[in-house]
Amino acid sequence: MNYSKILPLNITSWLYQPFAKYPDKTERLVYLLIFLFPIAGMSVRHWITNIFNILVLIALITLKKPREPLIKEEKIFLWICVSYFSMFILSSLVNGWEQAQTYYLGTELRFLMAIPLYLLIRRYHDSCTWLLKGAIVGGVFLISQALYDLYILNLPSVLGVYSKNLTGPFAVLCGFWSLYYISQNLYKIKVPYLIFILLSVIAAFTTAGLSGSRGSYVGFITTALVCVMFFSKPRWMFASLISIFLIAVLFYQYSSTVQTGIDKAKNEVQEYFSAEDHVTDKSSKTSSGVRLEMIRTSLLFIKDNPLTGIGPGNYNKSTKIYVDMKKASPGISLFSNPHNVFIEVACAKGLLGLITVLLLFYYPAYIFIKDYKKFKPSAIIGLIHIIAISIFSLTDHSVIVKNNYSSILLLGIIVFLANHFHAKKKAIELNLNS
């Protein structure tokens, strides 16, 4: 029997043949690193950060290479990156620069380094394709890691090389990136490769479910619903909604980690909102209750420090002041952040900082939405990335304060934004020539 007709045993040809066509060695290296980002990044600790750093280094070295002029939208995005970093400097100086601010400086510099990185990525128009191919292969590595954690290490949930709070959400991203690749290349993909990609999608989403991360569970459901409602064809909508519902139910029924987490969160939220005094009630010390209490206390921070905030890295120090004043539950003093990107930025950098992070997330989304009708394929993948990251950001601050998570955020936005502008320019040129 010829198994190559059943399984994609020559998968290397699918990867290598298009890779070999690039004469520019720098271009090859950039595509290789982008391809490895979802694979090595989730298989070897620190490689998400390292790949991002190497790409930035290449960008700085090749900064003087000739490039096409930037359009208005690109310039605005790059100025937003500058503004976001500037708010870190301003808030740190206003509130007093200490060791905590020096600690966060490296992560904040990533948002400034997004500028040369964008200038690099926009020169190489196949960056999006290679990131998606990396996500497809990454799904296989993710499920391998999941099986290793569960059946070799006997862990209760999938941690990966980082933690469930990163592995779960990144698995969701890999799954949706891979689905997008299928949607755009369905009639070009041979059956063995299509089977391999579908298995990778299932593997990625299974890993997300097995991680037990509430952020990845909610992120999967929300992103899937948005994709079905806005991006799918009407004839597929009902079947897709039923599929999402069944997957969600299966994860809830057969994953004790997911079920326990959801039930626990629901009960804790009910207890918190039924309490009369959040400062003294024990419900403010539960896993979900303390997060709600941190949100409530954060509103006090914003009221007292509206423009530049309390300073990056000063959350824990500031919460103790409010606890001593009997304005907040002692439970929040054990945490260094409010577990929410937007509240974290509003507290640390004030309303000015909140404006910059909203622009960083949603100015690219505005571009994708504005161009959606005319340039639908390239707009969809950008919106998927931003929607998913936004959902993850509601339960975890890591997106903007940890190097690995911020690298995922920035590389995704940069690759998909550059891909969109290239597709837009190419379509306009074809219309002019026709």
C-alpha atoms as one frame of an Amber mdcrd trajectory, in Angstrom:
protein
   0.000   0.000   0.000   1.234   3.481  -0.836   0.843   5.270   2.495   1.900
   8.617   1.001  -1.591   8.788  -0.496  -3.120   8.519   2.970  -0.698  10.373
   5.226   1.381  13.453   4.405   4.691  11.609   4.828   6.381  14.055   2.464
   5.304  16.994   4.612   8.822  18.422   4.327   8.260  19.092   0.622   5.184
  21.153   1.532   7.451  23.270   3.735  10.732  23.296   1.823   9.745  23.732
  -1.820   8.176  27.187  -1.420  10.945  28.138   1.026  13.662  27.395  -1.549
  12.385  30.018  -3.976  13.725  32.982  -1.960  17.155  34.158  -3.216  17.544
  36.725  -0.406  19.226  34.931   2.532  17.886  37.495   5.017  14.388  36.833
   3.727  14.892  33.089   4.203  16.120  33.627   7.751  13.173  35.877   8.613
  10.671  33.342   7.252  12.421  30.502   9.087  12.250  32.355  12.417   8.594
  33.279  11.900   7.816  29.672  10.980   9.566  28.426  14.131   7.820  30.968
  16.360   4.768  28.759  17.154   6.877  25.557  17.173  10.126  26.257  19.030
   8.385  29.020  20.967   6.083  26.542  22.694   8.564  23.655  22.840  11.644
  25.324  24.328  11.433  27.766  27.205  12.338  31.383  26.349  12.295  30.811
  22.580   9.234  32.980  22.044  11.262  35.845  23.461  14.484  34.829  21.717
  12.916  34.581  18.263  11.343  38.001  18.732  14.721  39.409  19.841  16.575
  37.885  16.873  14.012  39.324  14.455  14.443  42.748  16.063  18.233  42.427
  15.764  17.904  41.586  12.053  15.552  44.553  11.685  18.076  46.929  13.260
  20.957  45.593  11.155  18.978  45.939   7.915  17.272  49.205   8.880  19.038
  51.194   6.162  17.935  48.889   3.359  15.776  50.610   0.720  12.071  50.352
   1.467   8.767  51.547   0.101   7.403  54.758   1.657   5.103  54.288   4.624
   1.444  55.105   4.119  -0.530  57.222   6.590  -2.072  54.274   8.477   1.343
  52.657   8.983   2.811  55.882  10.363  -0.081  56.234  12.810   0.438  52.669
  14.073   4.152  53.268  14.616   3.441  56.517  16.481   1.002  54.615  18.707
   3.852  52.246  19.637   6.008  55.265  20.521   3.177  56.784  22.569   2.615
  53.587  24.533   6.290  53.358  25.477   6.385  57.090  26.263   3.592  56.663
  28.799   5.721  54.098  30.636   8.569  56.621  30.857   6.279  59.498  31.883
   4.407  57.541  34.565   7.640  56.076  35.950   9.278  59.491  36.238   6.205
  61.179  37.746   5.823  58.468  40.407   9.543  58.012  41.048  11.803  55.648
  39.117  12.794  52.681  41.270  13.895  49.060  40.849  10.402  47.952  39.782
  10.427  50.317  36.798  13.865  49.100  35.732  12.564  45.526  35.893   9.686
  46.302  33.508  11.793  48.412  31.145  12.876  45.394  29.057   9.297  44.372
  28.329   8.207  47.934  27.588  11.074  48.325  25.110   9.430  45.607  22.996
   6.671  48.023  22.114   9.292  50.488  20.889  11.190  47.746  19.044   7.941
  46.966  17.223   8.844  49.886  14.936  12.000  48.419  13.306  10.375  44.976
  13.396   7.408  46.266  11.414   9.744  47.909   8.898  11.439  44.521   8.470
   8.292  42.394   8.178   6.604  44.692   5.655   9.477  44.038   3.213   8.831
  40.286   3.200   5.342  39.647   1.919   5.101  35.929   2.731   5.562  36.420
   6.479   1.888  35.734   7.174   1.965  32.448   5.226   4.972  31.199   7.166
   3.469  32.140  10.534   0.323  30.186   9.636   2.347  27.169   8.483   4.249
  27.309  11.748   0.955  27.299  13.643  -0.136  24.166  11.764   2.996  22.244
  12.728   2.825  23.864  16.165  -0.506  22.151  16.818   1.241  18.770  16.637
   3.909  19.902  19.095   1.265  21.291  21.440  -0.680  18.021  21.648   2.597
  16.127  22.119   3.402  18.386  25.062  -0.114  17.883  26.396   0.178  14.085
  26.290   3.605  14.286  27.937   2.276  16.467  30.783  -0.820  14.349  31.385
   0.446  10.793  30.922   4.191  10.954  31.599   4.392  13.653  34.266   0.856
  12.876  35.538   0.017  16.550  35.890  -3.645  17.503  36.457  -3.586  19.889
  33.472  -1.356  20.870  30.561   1.305  23.375  31.575   3.663  23.203  28.597
   7.069  24.828  28.969   5.497  27.915  30.579   2.119  27.629  32.304  -1.481
  26.850  31.435  -2.195  30.582  31.233   0.112  30.890  28.220  -0.084  27.399
  26.700  -3.907  27.386  26.623  -4.394  30.778  24.923  -1.546  30.181  22.459
  -3.098  26.833  21.517  -6.343  28.682  20.776  -4.443  31.102  18.520  -2.704
  28.248  16.691  -6.049  26.547  16.123  -7.696  29.640  14.636  -4.629  30.562
  12.569  -4.658  27.048  11.103  -8.391  27.204  10.383  -7.830  30.479   8.558
  -5.115  28.834   6.439  -7.598  26.126   5.457 -10.305  28.664   4.615  -7.981
  30.542   2.276  -6.352  27.522   0.620  -9.050  24.835   0.735  -9.107  24.149
  -2.989  -5.313  24.212  -3.269  -4.547  21.742  -0.476  -4.201  18.077  -1.383
  -6.275  15.668   0.688  -3.371  14.186   2.754  -2.204  17.686   3.738  -5.774
  18.763   4.488  -6.169  15.795   6.858  -2.896  16.700   8.554  -3.969  20.344
   9.021  -7.395  19.377  10.373  -5.762  17.004  12.857  -3.452  19.842  13.894
  -6.454  22.142  14.448  -8.145  19.502  16.613  -4.879  18.972  18.496  -4.482
  22.696  19.188  -8.030  23.150  20.482  -7.784  19.937  22.526  -4.597  21.232
  24.149  -6.375  24.493  24.973  -9.189  22.566  26.659  -6.855  20.250  28.554
  -4.870  23.202  29.876  -7.779  24.049  32.167  -7.201  27.758  31.573 -10.449
  29.674  31.972  -9.043  32.390  29.707  -8.419  29.937  26.862 -11.831  28.271
  27.351 -13.715  31.592  27.206 -11.348  32.856  24.510 -12.066  29.851  22.301
 -15.840  30.107  22.663 -15.965  33.881  22.140 -13.559  33.942  19.200 -15.316
  30.995  17.571 -18.707  32.684  17.917 -17.384  35.920  16.429 -15.807  34.029
  13.515 -19.053  32.196  12.804 -21.283  35.269  13.104 -19.157  37.612  11.019
 -16.827  35.589   8.827 -18.588  32.350   7.888 -20.908  31.836   4.950 -24.623
  31.757   5.884 -25.064  28.130   4.824 -22.375  27.048   7.286 -23.498  29.218
  10.199 -25.980  26.885  11.896 -23.698  23.850  11.659 -20.776  25.902  12.976
 -22.738  27.205  15.956 -23.840  23.669  16.833 -20.209  22.490  16.560 -18.995
  25.226  18.913 -21.735  24.390  21.400 -20.893  20.675  21.313 -17.146  21.319
  21.727 -17.806  23.620  24.675 -20.095  21.026  26.289 -17.580  18.224  25.702
 -14.795  20.214  27.344 -17.079  20.982  30.271 -18.348  17.408  30.665 -15.123
  15.471  30.148 -12.451  17.835  31.459 -12.682  17.880  35.241 -10.265  20.820
  35.326 -12.481  22.948  33.074 -15.671  21.888  34.869 -14.277  22.544  38.332
 -12.855  25.906  37.246 -16.102  27.139  35.693 -18.336  25.948  38.547 -15.991
  27.423  41.112 -15.833  30.768  39.310 -19.631  30.963  38.995 -20.159  30.300
  42.713 -17.452  32.731  43.773 -18.860  35.541  41.605 -22.332  35.012  43.099
 -20.904  35.100  46.615 -18.967  38.300  45.930 -21.925  40.256  44.553 -24.190
  39.073  47.355 -21.774  40.354  50.029 -22.654  43.616  51.800 -19.114  44.650
  52.769 -16.424  43.650  50.273 -13.610  44.820  52.555 -14.315  42.317  55.326
 -16.320  39.562  53.615 -14.480  36.299  52.927 -15.836  36.239  49.358 -13.253
  38.916  48.471 -10.486  36.395  49.155 -11.653  33.655  46.785 -10.009  33.159
  43.381 -12.707  35.007  41.412 -13.775  37.263  44.270 -10.318  38.719  44.776
 -10.152  39.554  41.065 -13.433  41.432  41.329 -12.154  43.155  44.440  -8.993
  44.182  42.580 -11.155  45.704  39.843 -13.180  47.624  42.441 -10.027  48.873
  44.150  -8.465  49.785  40.819 -11.280  52.270  40.279 -10.091  54.006  43.452
  -6.551  54.130  42.056  -7.796  55.676  38.820  -9.928  58.214  40.712  -6.963
  59.312  42.858  -4.351  59.163  40.049  -6.317  59.825  36.842  -3.723  60.987
  34.302  -0.414  59.155  34.845  -1.485  56.437  37.302   0.376  54.986  40.256
   3.427  53.947  38.203   4.341  50.618  36.565   5.176  47.925  39.121   3.656
  49.879  42.020   0.338  48.022  42.237   1.216  45.836  45.220   2.690  48.772
  47.135  -0.390  50.898  46.463  -2.894  48.199  47.415  -1.369  47.949  50.878
  -2.111  51.648  51.417  -5.795  51.123  50.575  -5.939  47.986  52.739  -4.527
  49.926  55.713  -7.155  52.627  55.077  -9.885  49.912  55.225 -10.913  50.695
  51.647  -9.943  47.314  50.197  -9.904  43.670  51.228  -6.570  42.376  52.631
  -6.769  39.604  50.024  -5.663  41.907  47.194  -2.379  42.753  48.903  -1.087
  39.298  47.910  -1.201  40.174  44.204   1.120  42.325  42.113  -1.463  43.151
  39.422  -5.243  43.200  38.818  -5.213  40.291  36.294  -6.651  42.458  33.511
  -4.616  44.237  30.838  -6.794  47.331  30.539  -7.214  47.846  34.285  -3.511
  47.161  34.797  -2.585  49.928  32.341  -5.225  52.323  33.693  -3.827  51.867
  37.220  -0.146  51.943  36.304  -0.189  54.624  33.587  -3.482  56.405  34.155
  -6.151  57.247  31.623  -3.505  58.542  29.215  -1.854  55.141  29.279  -5.222
  53.417  28.861  -5.847  55.448  25.694  -2.518  54.325  24.228  -3.110  50.622
  24.933  -6.620  50.825  23.467  -5.151  52.420  20.352  -2.460  49.732  20.205
  -5.116  47.011  20.222  -7.931  48.626  18.302  -6.432  50.989  15.763  -5.298
  47.932  13.739  -8.790  46.482  14.326 -10.285  49.714  12.978  -8.164  49.367
   9.827  -9.262  45.750   9.339 -12.941  46.630   9.855 -12.749  49.675   7.564
 -11.246  47.606   4.729 -13.242  44.450   5.450 -15.638  44.584   2.496 -12.930
  45.262  -0.097 -10.042  43.253   1.361 -11.810  40.575   3.370  -9.199  37.744
   3.493  -6.367  39.801   4.997  -8.735  41.654   7.345 -10.196  38.458   8.829
  -6.958  37.023  10.213  -6.023  40.358  11.790  -9.414  40.629  13.481  -9.237
  37.035  14.729  -5.888  37.745  16.387  -7.071  40.946  18.073 -10.392  39.457
  19.217  -8.704  36.435  20.791  -5.977  38.499  22.482  -8.628  40.921  23.789
 -10.529  38.077  25.459  -7.352  36.677  27.025  -6.529  40.177  28.273  -9.669
  40.322  30.389  -8.427  37.591  32.743  -4.643  37.960  32.519  -2.339  40.990
  32.554   0.580  39.007  31.054  -0.162  40.226  27.521   1.601  43.515  28.206
   3.916  42.814  31.164   5.586  39.507  30.247   8.106  39.207  27.427   6.714
  36.006  25.908   3.087  37.126  25.852   3.861  40.638  24.572   5.980  39.047
  21.819   2.948  37.017  20.696   0.730  40.107  20.748   3.153  42.301  18.808
   4.410  39.786  16.240   0.825  38.807  15.424  -0.338  42.401  14.952   2.756
  43.311  12.924   2.595  40.292  10.598  -1.139  40.548   9.974  -1.114  44.334
   9.586   1.794  44.215   7.114   0.058  41.391   5.248  -3.139  43.446   5.031
  -1.419  46.544   3.659   0.449  44.432   1.099  -2.767  42.721  -0.024  -4.482
  46.099  -0.229  -1.683  47.611  -2.306  -1.539  44.578  -4.597  -5.312  44.717
  -5.209  -5.169  48.438  -6.014  -2.289  47.902  -8.450  -4.215  45.107 -10.218
  -7.249  47.367 -10.589  -5.115  50.158 -12.048  -3.472  47.800 -14.552  -6.730
  46.142 -15.632
